[in-house]
Amino acid sequence: MSPRSASVNEELRRRSRERLLQATVELVAERGYEATTLGDIADRAGTARGLVSYYFPGKRQLLQSAVHRLMHRTLEAALEREPRTDDGRERLARAIDAVLGLARDEPLLMRTHMAGILQAEGFVQCPEQQRLAALLRDTVARYGSADVDTDYPLLRALLMGAVVAVLLPGAPMPSARLRAEMFQRYGLDWELGVPPGGGPPEGRRLPPV
């Protein structure tokens, strides 16, 4: 049997990494961060325990990469769903709704992710984060930004702040209110994206700014 080519080996490594990332998302969402071990993740992924350490320096970095992958895939699906559009305002509305939707649908996972970013490990610059950043930068550019290098970090900060506000223990902000504030900031009509039922907060249509 001839040895595998470099491209085949690279594809096998990619698939192993993907399985580890998916297993991490599943287990942390089910059990929480502390109750999930690297061994559990390797078992769920069907890989050797040593591969976890080969790809990631630790559990916190693995979780960040896993959540960034989930965010990228969720955002990509939202931007490319039918009817597909190149309209920058609609795409920005979809992006905001996608991120707020993750906070609503995966509260334990997203709360754990945000806590990790605010701790000593900081923000992990992994391939998954870079793909997510590229998609958000493209969204900002299509929206019509004249300075993407300034406007992208601002959008990222606003989205992160909204996620924290939705998930704040004991004093969560309603996601519809946060959506309304972000839509007002960017001059987006409430009907864009995936509007929640019931209309804008307080029954008013928010004017563009």
Phi and psi in degrees as a GROMACS rama.xvg file:
@    title "Ramachandran Plot"
@    xaxis  label "Phi"
@    yaxis  label "Psi"
@TYPE xy
-75.1435  149.879  SER-2
-64.8917  152.469  PRO-3
-66.86  146.469  ARG-4
-72.7761  164.252  SER-5
-60.7158  -37.9264  ALA-6
-67.6262  -36.7437  SER-7
-66.7165  -43.8533  VAL-8
-61.7006  -39.7847  ASN-9
-64.52  -40.1529  GLU-10
-66.2154  -38.9198  GLU-11
-64.1737  -40.6838  LEU-12
-64.9567  -40.6227  ARG-13
-61.435  -43.6174  ARG-14
-66.248  -39.0792  ARG-15
-62.2978  -43.6275  SER-16
-63.7963  -42.1304  ARG-17
-61.7858  -40.9445  GLU-18
-64.9069  -38.4187  ARG-19
-64.9843  -41.8032  LEU-20
-64.6369  -43.6521  LEU-21
-65.7533  -41.6314  GLN-22
-62.8304  -36.9512  ALA-23
-63.5897  -47.0338  THR-24
-58.583  -46.5111  VAL-25
-62.8999  -47.3322  GLU-26
-71.3988  -42.3178  LEU-27
-66.6839  -37.2052  VAL-28
-65.0981  -33.4544  ALA-29
-81.4181  -44.6679  GLU-30
-112.127  -20.4112  ARG-31
94.9764  166.094  GLY-32
-69.0893  -49.4226  TYR-33
-65.0144  -33.7948  GLU-34
-82.7326  -3.84687  ALA-35
-102.941  123.099  THR-36
-102.636  163.433  THR-37
-63.9143  -33.3692  LEU-38
-64.174  -40.9433  GLY-39
-59.0483  -43.2298  ASP-40
-64.2727  -44.6211  ILE-41
-61.8603  -41.8787  ALA-42
-62.641  -46.0271  ASP-43
-63.4067  -36.1384  ARG-44
-79.3942  -13.8665  ALA-45
71.2775  33.6748  GLY-46
-123.43  167.19  THR-47
-71.6095  145.713  ALA-48
-57.4975  -35.7094  ARG-49
-64.6254  -23.9293  GLY-50
-67.4138  -29.2224  LEU-51
-61.7041  -48.769  VAL-52
-68.6096  -27.6606  SER-53
-66.0522  -39.9382  TYR-54
-90.6527  -28.8666  TYR-55
-135.343  138.999  PHE-56
-71.9568  -18.1869  PRO-57
-173.682  174.734  GLY-58
-67.3381  -38.071  LYS-59
-64.7802  -42.3757  ARG-60
-65.4239  -38.0486  GLN-61
-62.1402  -42.9798  LEU-62
-64.1241  -44.3314  LEU-63
-59.57  -44.2706  GLN-64
-63.0525  -39.6425  SER-65
-65.048  -41.8603  ALA-66
-72.0841  -38.7559  VAL-67
-60.486  -38.4894  HIS-68
-63.0209  -45.0241  ARG-69
-61.4209  -42.767  LEU-70
-64.6433  -41.9396  MET-71
-62.5211  -46.3299  HIS-72
-65.7721  -38.9523  ARG-73
-66.0402  -44.5583  THR-74
-65.8772  -42.7634  LEU-75
-61.1533  -43.3969  GLU-76
-62.9586  -39.9277  ALA-77
-66.2243  -40.9736  ALA-78
-71.7818  -29.9073  LEU-79
-103.074  3.48267  GLU-80
-68.6643  159.73  ARG-81
-77.9577  143.801  GLU-82
-75.3129  128.703  PRO-83
-65.9312  147.806  ARG-84
-149.786  151.505  THR-85
-104.684  4.03928  ASP-86
-67.1597  119.643  ASP-87
-64.1795  -34.6869  GLY-88
-70.3422  -41.2882  ARG-89
-64.6322  -40.7805  GLU-90
-66.5043  -39.0891  ARG-91
-65.8946  -40.8184  LEU-92
-61.2477  -42.4211  ALA-93
-63.5392  -38.5889  ARG-94
-63.9119  -46.0428  ALA-95
-60.422  -45.9438  ILE-96
-64.9271  -35.432  ASP-97
-65.4383  -43.5983  ALA-98
-70.4275  -44.2013  VAL-99
-62.9103  -34.0986  LEU-100
-64.7638  -36.6135  GLY-101
-64.9202  -40.3899  LEU-102
-62.1574  -36.6855  ALA-103
-73.5156  -42.1721  ARG-104
-87.3469  -26.435  ASP-105
-128.685  61.0753  GLU-106
-62.7326  -43.5997  PRO-107
-63.981  -45.0357  LEU-108
-63.0278  -47.853  LEU-109
-71.2007  -34.8624  MET-110
-64.6517  -41.1531  ARG-111
-65.1189  -40.673  THR-112
-61.3828  -48.3473  HIS-113
-65.2578  -38.1068  MET-114
-61.8706  -40.1779  ALA-115
-64.5061  -39.8463  GLY-116
-62.7693  -36.3827  ILE-117
-82.0624  -7.87047  LEU-118
-89.9484  -172.986  GLN-119
-60.1578  -29.0788  ALA-120
-66.1863  -27.3098  GLU-121
69.9253  -157.063  GLY-122
-92.5671  122.599  PHE-123
-87.4755  123.058  VAL-124
-90.9465  80.5555  GLN-125
-106.545  168.634  CYS-126
-57.1527  -36.1366  PRO-127
-66.1203  -40.7267  GLU-128
-65.6195  -38.3903  GLN-129
-66.2844  -37.237  GLN-130
-68.0102  -40.0947  ARG-131
-62.3809  -44.1848  LEU-132
-62.02  -41.4724  ALA-133
-62.4345  -38.6485  ALA-134
-68.5619  -40.9604  LEU-135
-68.5571  -38.4997  LEU-136
-62.9292  -41.3861  ARG-137
-63.4504  -38.1794  ASP-138
-63.1096  -44.1465  THR-139
-62.9739  -41.4796  VAL-140
-63.6916  -44.093  ALA-141
-67.9082  -27.7175  ARG-142
-65.2289  -23.8799  TYR-143
115.244  17.7766  GLY-144
-62.8931  136.554  SER-145
-90.4234  -8.58885  ALA-146
-145.878  79.6261  ASP-147
-61.702  -35.571  VAL-148
-63.5012  -25.217  ASP-149
-92.6018  -42.3478  THR-150
-77.2555  -29.8519  ASP-151
-64.7742  -50.5588  TYR-152
-59.7347  -32.1947  PRO-153
-67.1398  -45.1752  LEU-154
-60.5349  -43.6063  LEU-155
-59.229  -43.2382  ARG-156
-65.4141  -40.5982  ALA-157
-65.5971  -40.6832  LEU-158
-65.8383  -43.1907  LEU-159
-63.0074  -41.7841  MET-160
-63.2692  -37.9682  GLY-161
-66.7474  -39.9406  ALA-162
-62.8098  -44.6876  VAL-163
-60.3104  -42.9753  VAL-164
-65.0589  -38.3325  ALA-165
-65.1394  -35.2554  VAL-166
-100.126  2.61842  LEU-167
-60.997  116.507  LEU-168
-61.9905  129.622  PRO-169
87.23  -20.4877  GLY-170
-148.409  54.213  ALA-171
-70.9591  146.726  PRO-172
-90.2449  141.52  MET-173
-62.4934  133.31  PRO-174
-63.3758  -31.4564  SER-175
-64.1389  -37.7719  ALA-176
-67.4796  -42.3875  ARG-177
-65.1322  -40.2468  LEU-178
-60.0629  -44.3415  ARG-179
-60.9984  -41.3431  ALA-180
-65.5411  -42.818  GLU-181
-68.6747  -39.5922  MET-182
-63.3942  -39.1728  PHE-183
-64.9992  -42.0748  GLN-184
-58.5155  -41.3892  ARG-185
-96.7627  6.5546  TYR-186
65.7859  38.3497  GLY-187
-100.501  135.169  LEU-188
-67.27  143.301  ASP-189
-57.6186  -30.916  TRP-190
-75.3392  -10.6161  GLU-191
-72.8146  163.669  LEU-192
68.8262  -134.052  GLY-193
-124.522  80.922  VAL-194
-65.8134  138.886  PRO-195
-69.3091  159.794  PRO-196
-67.4476  154.678  GLY-197
98.1616  -8.17275  GLY-198
79.5155  179.963  GLY-199
-60.8575  154.093  PRO-200
-53.6402  142.11  PRO-201
64.8149  15.9118  GLU-202
67.2065  21.4993  GLY-203
-115.882  149.031  ARG-204
-84.8826  122.241  ARG-205
-77.3277  127.736  LEU-206
-76.256  152.511  PRO-207
-69.9714  156.965  PRO-208
